[in-house]
């Protein structure tokens, strides 16, 4: 892979990371409720029963 193509991919992935980081920093509730987006559903499942049974 040549250098200009690598730089283009680096810029694209950096922009994607920046957008996701800004989203998480300024809208944390929306980020955690909808991440990873694209209708894939929640990415973290909270097992409240497991937490309560340990204490």
Beta strands, then each sheet from edge to edge (+ up, - down):
end
